[in-house]
Amino acid sequence: MSNNVTVYINKDYPLNSDKMFNFRNKIGLDLSFQSEARWDPKQKSEFISSLIRGMAPSRIIIANIESCLEEATEDSLCYNYFSEWLNRGKEGISIDGNNRTITIDEYLNDKVSIEHGEYNVPGGTVVINERNDRFNTHPKLMKEHINNNIRISVCEYVKATRSDLSQLFKCINNGVPLNPQELRNATLVPFAEEVRKLAKQYAGAFKHIFKSNGRRAIDEQIVNMCVYYTYGAVHGISKKDKDNAYDDNSTVWNNFKGAKKAIEETLKLADSYGDVGLKDVSTMMNLFIAVTYIQKEKRNIVDKEKFFKWFMATENARVADPRD
């Protein structure tokens, strides 16, 4: 944890202000902290309806990139991290509130409707139905209410390091039981980004194992592979090994180039030829172990389909053998 004192300021912006119309485009989504949009249309409608009724007070939390960059030592990991986001044209990094940010943006662009029924607003009662349930179709009285009363609260961290942002995310979610991989994912190191990329690119390889990458399940299997590649079978794979992989310049990170090659070959095989027989993580790991051995012996798999069929046949025979 950082010993520096973080500094934040709270700001309120009118819902229909230029700031909120451009907010989504100016805020970077770092998948260390946030997931891509998860809310369905009903959840989006419920949130905007609550916002208009004055019952959605939670703040969106961001890091102000320019302010945080000013506090960073030039050429440090912090400096490089914030500089990269600034060079992408972003003003802030989302720490909490991505679904709300997306929903507000979609509502202002008439892509989200509010719940139908009566709304008591200053000046009277407004009835919302299918003809006037989107932002630009609202009755005059509703628009006046939004213009005069509805504001979005944003908490901006103006002094914070990259490690502070990781800790902030964990503190915000302190009441939510994040699993170990979700906590690792919030660590701002290049290894975390590379793991996310592999998990997203090769999600299809796990189609018979996981229904989705919820709770970073695929990410964790990739981390398992990286740890095995680095230390081998004798060492084993512990929680501590996986946690330590997310340290700056960790041994696992220093061996990532070779691990990535073996992981990609394994997941390409699984994605191309895997069927319902490849339905558990132990089989996937055994496939990775075989591919790793071949690569470290400086050999190549010539006929990939034939190799995969051979592997599955021997794996199934091993599992079925009562002596094993």
C-alpha positions as CSV (number, residue, x, y, z in Angstrom):
1,M,0.0,0.0,0.0
2,S,1.2,3.5,-0.8
3,N,2.4,5.7,2.1
4,N,1.4,8.9,0.2
5,V,-1.8,10.8,1.0
6,T,-4.3,10.6,-1.8
7,V,-6.4,13.7,-2.5
8,Y,-9.8,13.8,-4.1
9,I,-12.5,16.4,-4.8
10,N,-16.2,16.1,-5.3
11,K,-17.9,17.7,-8.2
12,D,-21.5,17.9,-9.4
13,Y,-22.4,18.3,-13.1
14,P,-25.9,19.0,-14.6
15,L,-27.1,15.8,-16.3
16,N,-27.7,17.6,-19.6
17,S,-24.3,19.5,-19.5
18,D,-21.6,19.4,-22.1
19,K,-19.5,17.7,-19.5
20,M,-21.9,14.7,-19.2
21,F,-22.5,14.5,-23.0
22,N,-18.7,14.1,-23.5
23,F,-18.0,12.3,-20.2
24,R,-18.0,8.7,-21.5
25,N,-15.6,9.5,-24.4
26,K,-13.2,11.3,-22.1
27,I,-13.0,8.6,-19.4
28,G,-10.7,5.7,-19.9
29,L,-12.0,2.2,-19.0
30,D,-9.1,0.3,-17.4
31,L,-10.2,-3.3,-17.1
32,S,-8.0,-3.6,-14.0
33,F,-10.9,-2.0,-12.2
34,Q,-14.0,-2.1,-14.3
35,S,-15.7,-4.7,-16.5
36,E,-17.2,-3.9,-19.8
37,A,-20.9,-3.0,-19.6
38,R,-23.0,-5.6,-17.8
39,W,-26.4,-3.9,-17.3
40,D,-29.3,-5.1,-19.4
41,P,-32.0,-2.6,-20.7
42,K,-34.2,-3.1,-17.7
43,Q,-31.3,-2.2,-15.3
44,K,-30.5,0.8,-17.3
45,S,-34.1,2.0,-17.3
46,E,-34.3,1.5,-13.6
47,F,-31.2,3.5,-12.9
48,I,-32.2,6.5,-15.1
49,S,-35.7,6.5,-13.6
50,S,-34.2,6.5,-10.1
51,L,-31.8,9.3,-11.1
52,I,-34.7,11.5,-12.3
53,R,-36.6,10.7,-9.0
54,G,-33.6,11.9,-7.0
55,M,-32.9,8.4,-5.7
56,A,-29.5,7.5,-7.3
57,P,-27.0,9.5,-5.2
58,S,-23.9,7.3,-5.6
59,R,-20.8,9.0,-7.0
60,I,-19.0,8.0,-10.1
61,I,-15.3,7.7,-9.1
62,I,-12.5,8.5,-11.4
63,A,-8.8,9.5,-11.3
64,N,-7.9,12.8,-12.9
65,I,-5.1,11.8,-15.3
66,E,-3.4,15.2,-15.7
67,S,-3.4,15.9,-12.0
68,C,-2.0,12.5,-11.1
69,L,0.6,12.7,-13.8
70,E,1.9,16.0,-12.3
71,E,2.6,14.2,-9.1
72,A,4.5,11.3,-10.8
73,T,8.2,11.0,-11.2
74,E,9.2,11.2,-14.8
75,D,9.9,7.8,-16.5
76,S,8.5,6.0,-13.5
77,L,5.8,3.3,-13.9
78,C,3.2,5.7,-12.6
79,Y,4.4,8.4,-15.1
80,N,4.2,6.0,-18.0
81,Y,0.8,4.7,-16.9
82,F,-0.9,8.1,-16.7
83,S,1.0,9.3,-19.8
84,E,-0.4,6.5,-21.9
85,W,-4.0,7.4,-20.9
86,L,-3.3,11.1,-21.6
87,N,-1.9,10.2,-25.0
88,R,-5.2,8.4,-25.8
89,G,-7.0,11.6,-25.3
90,K,-8.6,10.7,-22.0
91,E,-9.1,13.0,-19.0
92,G,-9.9,10.5,-16.4
93,I,-9.7,6.8,-15.5
94,S,-12.9,5.0,-14.3
95,I,-12.5,3.4,-10.9
96,D,-16.2,2.8,-10.1
97,G,-19.3,3.6,-12.0
98,N,-18.7,2.3,-15.6
99,N,-22.3,0.9,-16.0
100,R,-23.7,4.2,-14.8
101,T,-21.4,6.2,-17.1
102,I,-22.5,4.1,-20.1
103,T,-26.2,4.3,-19.2
104,I,-26.1,8.1,-18.8
105,D,-24.4,8.4,-22.2
106,E,-27.0,6.1,-23.8
107,Y,-29.9,7.9,-22.2
108,L,-28.7,11.3,-23.4
109,N,-28.5,9.8,-26.9
110,D,-32.0,8.4,-26.8
111,K,-30.9,4.8,-26.4
112,V,-32.4,4.2,-23.0
113,S,-36.0,4.8,-22.0
114,I,-37.3,5.6,-18.5
115,E,-40.0,3.6,-16.7
116,H,-43.6,4.4,-17.7
117,G,-45.9,6.0,-15.1
118,E,-46.3,9.2,-13.2
119,Y,-43.4,11.3,-12.0
120,N,-44.0,14.0,-9.4
121,V,-41.7,17.0,-10.4
122,P,-41.7,20.6,-9.4
123,G,-44.6,22.2,-11.1
124,G,-46.8,19.2,-11.4
125,T,-47.1,15.6,-12.5
126,V,-45.7,14.1,-15.7
127,V,-47.0,11.0,-17.3
128,I,-44.5,9.0,-19.2
129,N,-45.4,6.4,-21.8
130,E,-44.0,4.9,-25.0
131,R,-44.3,8.2,-26.9
132,N,-42.2,10.3,-24.5
133,D,-40.0,7.9,-22.6
134,R,-36.6,9.0,-24.1
135,F,-34.6,12.0,-23.3
136,N,-35.4,14.2,-26.4
137,T,-39.1,13.2,-26.4
138,H,-39.8,14.1,-22.7
139,P,-42.6,16.7,-22.0
140,K,-41.5,20.3,-21.3
141,L,-42.1,19.9,-17.6
142,M,-39.9,16.9,-17.3
143,K,-37.1,18.6,-19.3
144,E,-37.3,21.6,-17.0
145,H,-37.0,19.3,-14.0
146,I,-33.9,17.6,-15.5
147,N,-32.3,20.9,-16.5
148,N,-32.8,22.5,-13.1
149,N,-32.4,19.7,-10.6
150,I,-30.7,16.5,-11.8
151,R,-27.0,16.5,-11.3
152,I,-24.3,13.8,-11.5
153,S,-21.9,13.5,-8.6
154,V,-18.3,12.7,-9.6
155,C,-15.4,12.0,-7.2
156,E,-12.1,12.9,-8.8
157,Y,-8.8,11.7,-7.3
158,V,-6.3,14.4,-8.2
159,K,-3.4,13.0,-6.3
160,A,-2.9,9.2,-6.5
161,T,-0.3,6.7,-7.7
162,R,-1.1,3.6,-9.7
163,S,-0.8,1.5,-6.6
164,D,-3.2,3.9,-4.8
165,L,-5.8,3.3,-7.5
166,S,-5.5,-0.5,-7.1
167,Q,-6.0,-0.1,-3.3
168,L,-8.8,2.3,-3.9
169,F,-10.7,-0.2,-6.0
170,K,-10.2,-2.8,-3.4
171,C,-11.5,-0.5,-0.6
172,I,-14.5,0.5,-2.6
173,N,-15.3,-3.2,-3.1
174,N,-14.5,-4.1,0.5
175,G,-18.1,-5.2,1.2
176,V,-18.1,-7.3,-2.0
177,P,-16.4,-10.7,-1.7
178,L,-14.0,-10.3,-4.6
179,N,-12.2,-13.6,-5.4
180,P,-8.4,-13.8,-5.5
181,Q,-8.2,-13.4,-9.3
182,E,-10.4,-10.3,-9.3
183,L,-8.1,-8.8,-6.7
184,R,-5.0,-9.7,-8.7
185,N,-6.6,-8.2,-11.8
186,A,-6.8,-4.8,-10.1
187,T,-3.0,-4.7,-9.8
188,L,-1.6,-2.2,-12.3
189,V,1.2,-4.2,-13.9
190,P,1.8,-5.2,-17.5
191,F,1.3,-8.9,-16.6
192,A,-2.3,-8.2,-15.7
193,E,-3.0,-6.6,-19.1
194,E,-1.4,-9.4,-21.0
195,V,-3.5,-12.0,-19.0
196,R,-6.7,-10.1,-19.8
197,K,-5.7,-10.0,-23.5
198,L,-5.2,-13.7,-23.7
199,A,-8.4,-14.4,-21.8
200,K,-10.4,-12.3,-24.2
201,Q,-8.7,-13.5,-27.4
202,Y,-9.0,-17.2,-26.6
203,A,-12.2,-17.3,-24.6
204,G,-13.5,-19.8,-27.2
205,A,-11.0,-22.4,-26.1
206,F,-12.8,-22.6,-22.7
207,K,-16.3,-22.9,-24.2
208,H,-16.9,-26.4,-22.8
209,I,-15.4,-25.5,-19.4
210,F,-16.8,-22.1,-18.5
211,K,-20.0,-20.4,-19.8
212,S,-18.3,-17.1,-19.5
213,N,-15.3,-15.4,-18.0
214,G,-17.3,-14.3,-15.0
215,R,-15.2,-13.7,-11.9
216,R,-12.1,-13.8,-14.1
217,A,-12.2,-17.7,-14.3
218,I,-10.3,-17.8,-17.6
219,D,-7.8,-15.3,-16.4
220,E,-6.9,-17.5,-13.5
221,Q,-6.3,-20.5,-15.7
222,I,-3.9,-18.5,-17.8
223,V,-2.1,-17.4,-14.6
224,N,-1.9,-21.1,-13.6
225,M,-0.2,-21.9,-16.9
226,C,2.3,-19.0,-16.5
227,V,3.2,-20.2,-13.0
228,Y,3.7,-23.8,-14.2
229,Y,5.8,-22.7,-17.2
230,T,8.0,-20.7,-14.8
231,Y,8.5,-23.2,-12.0
232,G,7.5,-26.6,-13.4
233,A,5.6,-29.5,-12.0
234,V,7.7,-30.1,-8.9
235,H,7.0,-26.7,-7.5
236,G,3.2,-26.8,-7.8
237,I,0.9,-23.8,-8.2
238,S,-0.1,-22.0,-5.0
239,K,-2.2,-18.9,-4.3
240,K,1.0,-17.1,-3.2
241,D,2.7,-18.0,-6.5
242,K,-0.2,-16.5,-8.4
243,D,-0.3,-13.4,-6.2
244,N,3.5,-12.9,-6.6
245,A,3.2,-13.1,-10.4
246,Y,1.6,-9.7,-10.2
247,D,4.6,-8.0,-8.5
248,D,6.7,-5.6,-10.6
249,N,9.4,-7.6,-12.5
250,S,8.2,-10.9,-11.0
251,T,9.9,-14.1,-12.1
252,V,6.7,-15.2,-13.8
253,W,6.6,-11.9,-15.7
254,N,10.2,-12.3,-16.8
255,N,9.3,-15.7,-18.2
256,F,6.1,-14.6,-19.8
257,K,7.4,-14.5,-23.4
258,G,8.0,-18.2,-23.5
259,A,4.8,-18.9,-21.5
260,K,2.7,-16.9,-23.9
261,K,3.9,-18.9,-26.8
262,A,3.0,-22.2,-25.1
263,I,-0.3,-20.8,-23.9
264,E,-1.3,-19.5,-27.3
265,E,-0.5,-22.9,-29.0
266,T,-2.5,-24.7,-26.3
267,L,-5.5,-22.5,-26.6
268,K,-5.5,-22.5,-30.4
269,L,-5.5,-26.3,-30.3
270,A,-8.4,-26.3,-27.8
271,D,-10.3,-23.7,-29.7
272,S,-9.9,-25.4,-33.1
273,Y,-10.3,-29.1,-32.2
274,G,-11.8,-29.2,-28.7
275,D,-15.1,-30.8,-28.1
276,V,-17.2,-31.8,-25.1
277,G,-14.4,-34.1,-24.1
278,L,-12.4,-31.0,-23.1
279,K,-14.7,-30.0,-20.3
280,D,-12.5,-29.5,-17.2
281,V,-9.6,-27.3,-16.2
282,S,-7.3,-30.3,-15.4
283,T,-7.5,-31.6,-19.0
284,M,-6.7,-28.1,-20.3
285,M,-3.7,-27.9,-17.9
286,N,-2.5,-31.4,-19.0
287,L,-2.7,-30.2,-22.6
288,F,-0.6,-27.2,-21.7
289,I,1.9,-29.3,-19.9
290,A,2.3,-31.5,-23.0
291,V,2.7,-28.4,-25.3
292,T,5.2,-26.8,-22.8
293,Y,7.3,-30.0,-22.8
294,I,7.4,-30.1,-26.6
295,Q,8.4,-26.4,-26.9
296,K,11.1,-26.6,-24.2
297,E,12.5,-29.6,-26.0
298,K,12.7,-27.4,-29.1
299,R,10.3,-29.6,-31.1
300,N,7.3,-28.7,-33.2
301,I,3.8,-30.1,-33.6
302,V,3.5,-30.8,-37.3
303,D,-0.1,-32.2,-37.5
304,K,-2.0,-30.2,-34.9
305,E,-5.3,-32.0,-35.3
306,K,-3.7,-35.4,-35.1
307,F,-1.7,-34.4,-32.1
308,F,-4.8,-33.2,-30.3
309,K,-6.8,-36.4,-31.1
310,W,-3.8,-38.4,-29.7
311,F,-3.7,-36.3,-26.6
312,M,-7.4,-36.7,-25.9
313,A,-7.3,-40.4,-26.5
314,T,-4.5,-40.9,-24.1
315,E,-6.0,-38.5,-21.6
316,N,-9.3,-40.4,-21.7
317,A,-7.6,-43.7,-21.4
318,R,-5.6,-42.5,-18.4
319,V,-8.8,-41.2,-16.6
320,A,-10.6,-44.4,-17.3
321,D,-7.7,-46.6,-16.0
322,P,-8.6,-47.7,-12.4
323,R,-4.9,-48.2,-11.7
324,D,-4.1,-44.5,-12.3
